[in-house]
Amino acid sequence: MIDNNLLVPVERVGRTILLVRGQKVILDADLAKLYGVTTKRLNQQVKRNSDRFPEDFMFRLTQKEKDEVVANCNHLSRLRFSPALPHAFTEHGAIMAASVLNTPRAIESSIFVVRAFVRIRQILATHKEFARKLSDLEQRLEKHDDHIQTIFEAIRQLMAPLEKRTRRKLDSR
């Protein structure tokens, strides 16, 4: 049975998901907190089960990546002076971490982690669709602008005094 007092809402989990190397990931410190263990314990279990964590499940940040996420994410300021480079867990790696920790909270929290990743995927897909529709609309408006300009020119010609219109016809012969 899930104890809702111990778990974190999907929205809060979603705020811990970062984009690193083009992948959506959760850093080990955030994942450990969600799963109710220390970062040290999480990393020990991952190390003991390293064969379960290929590079597409988990990777270690470079110093430059660490500096960037610390600078851009207020909740990661505690990592600023840590000598260790954090691990970044993809969606699959986060679920695998729950299985190697094998604690009730980790298993229950992993559901929220999966839902947060799914929600972010949906949001990104919606944004891409919105951007495509906006681009289509801009293209249509550009065509309409050309048509509207042609209509305005025709109206201006019709509004010109009759003499100018007849002179043009005579001059063009």
C-alpha positions in Angstrom: 0.0 0.0 0.0 1.3 3.4 -0.9 1.8 5.9 1.9 1.0 9.3 0.2 2.8 11.2 3.0 6.1 9.7 2.0 5.8 10.1 -1.7 6.4 13.1 -3.9 3.9 14.5 -6.4 4.7 13.9 -10.1 5.1 17.7 -10.6 7.8 17.9 -8.0 9.6 14.9 -9.5 9.3 16.6 -12.9 11.2 19.6 -11.6 14.2 17.3 -10.9 14.4 16.0 -14.5 17.1 17.7 -16.4 18.2 17.6 -20.0 21.9 16.5 -20.3 23.5 15.3 -23.5 20.2 15.4 -25.1 18.6 13.0 -22.6 16.1 13.5 -19.8 17.8 12.5 -16.6 17.6 12.6 -12.8 20.8 13.1 -10.9 21.7 10.6 -8.2 21.2 13.1 -5.3 17.6 13.8 -6.4 16.9 10.2 -7.1 18.2 9.1 -3.7 16.0 11.7 -2.0 13.0 10.5 -3.9 13.7 6.9 -3.0 14.4 7.7 0.6 18.0 6.6 0.8 21.3 8.5 0.9 23.2 9.3 -2.3 26.0 7.1 -1.0 23.7 4.1 -0.5 22.2 4.6 -4.0 25.6 4.7 -5.6 26.9 1.7 -3.6 23.9 -0.4 -4.9 24.5 0.8 -8.4 28.2 0.0 -8.2 27.4 -3.5 -6.9 25.0 -4.0 -9.8 26.9 -2.2 -12.5 26.0 -4.8 -15.1 22.3 -3.5 -14.8 23.3 0.0 -15.7 24.5 0.3 -19.3 25.4 3.8 -20.6 21.8 4.4 -21.9 20.5 3.9 -18.3 23.1 5.9 -16.4 26.3 8.0 -17.0 28.6 10.2 -14.9 28.5 13.9 -15.6 31.7 15.6 -16.6 33.0 18.5 -14.5 31.7 21.0 -17.1 28.2 19.4 -17.0 28.2 19.4 -13.2 29.2 23.1 -13.1 26.4 23.9 -15.6 23.6 22.1 -13.8 24.7 23.5 -10.4 24.7 27.0 -11.9 21.3 26.6 -13.5 19.4 24.6 -10.9 19.0 26.2 -7.4 18.1 22.9 -5.8 21.5 21.5 -6.8 23.6 24.1 -5.1 24.6 21.6 -2.4 26.7 19.8 -5.1 28.8 22.9 -5.9 31.6 21.9 -3.5 31.3 18.1 -3.8 34.4 16.6 -5.3 32.4 13.7 -6.7 30.8 13.9 -10.2 27.1 12.9 -10.0 25.5 10.1 -11.9 22.7 10.9 -14.2 19.9 8.3 -14.5 17.7 8.1 -17.5 14.1 6.9 -17.1 15.2 3.2 -17.5 18.1 3.8 -15.1 15.8 5.3 -12.5 13.5 2.3 -12.6 16.5 -0.1 -12.4 17.8 1.8 -9.4 14.5 1.2 -7.6 14.8 -2.5 -8.3 18.4 -2.7 -6.9 17.5 -0.7 -3.9 14.5 -2.9 -3.3 12.9 -0.8 -0.6 9.2 -0.3 -0.5 9.6 3.5 -0.8 11.9 3.2 -3.8 9.5 0.8 -5.6 6.5 3.0 -4.8 8.3 6.2 -5.8 9.5 4.7 -9.1 5.8 4.9 -10.3 5.9 8.7 -9.8 9.3 8.9 -11.6 7.9 7.0 -14.6 4.8 9.3 -14.6 7.0 12.4 -14.5 9.1 11.2 -17.5 6.0 10.4 -19.4 4.5 13.8 -18.6 7.6 15.6 -19.8 7.5 13.5 -23.0 3.9 14.6 -23.6 4.7 18.2 -22.9 7.6 18.2 -25.4 5.4 16.5 -28.0 2.7 19.1 -27.5 5.3 21.9 -27.8 6.6 20.4 -31.0 3.1 20.1 -32.4 2.3 23.7 -31.4 5.5 24.9 -33.0 4.7 23.1 -36.2 1.2 24.6 -36.3 2.5 28.0 -35.6 4.9 27.7 -38.5 2.1 26.5 -40.8 0.0 29.5 -39.7 2.9 31.9 -40.4 3.3 30.5 -43.9 -0.4 30.8 -44.6 -0.4 34.4 -43.3 2.5 35.3 -45.6 0.5 34.0 -48.6 -2.6 35.9 -47.4 -0.4 39.0 -47.0 0.5 38.8 -50.6 -3.1 38.3 -51.7 -4.3 41.2 -49.4 -1.6 43.5 -50.9 -2.8 42.6 -54.4 -6.4 43.4 -53.3 -5.3 46.8 -51.9 -3.5 47.7 -55.1 -6.7 46.8 -57.1 -8.8 48.9 -54.7 -6.4 51.8 -55.0 -6.6 51.6 -58.8 -10.4 51.6 -58.6 -10.3 54.6 -56.3 -8.1 56.6 -58.7 -9.9 59.2 -60.7 -11.5 57.9 -63.9 -9.2 60.1 -66.1 -6.0 58.3 -64.8 -7.6 54.9 -65.5 -8.6 55.7 -69.0 -5.3 57.4 -69.8 -3.4 54.3 -68.7 -5.5 52.2 -71.1 -4.9 54.7 -73.9 -1.2 55.0 -73.2 -0.7 51.2 -73.1 -2.0 50.7 -76.7 
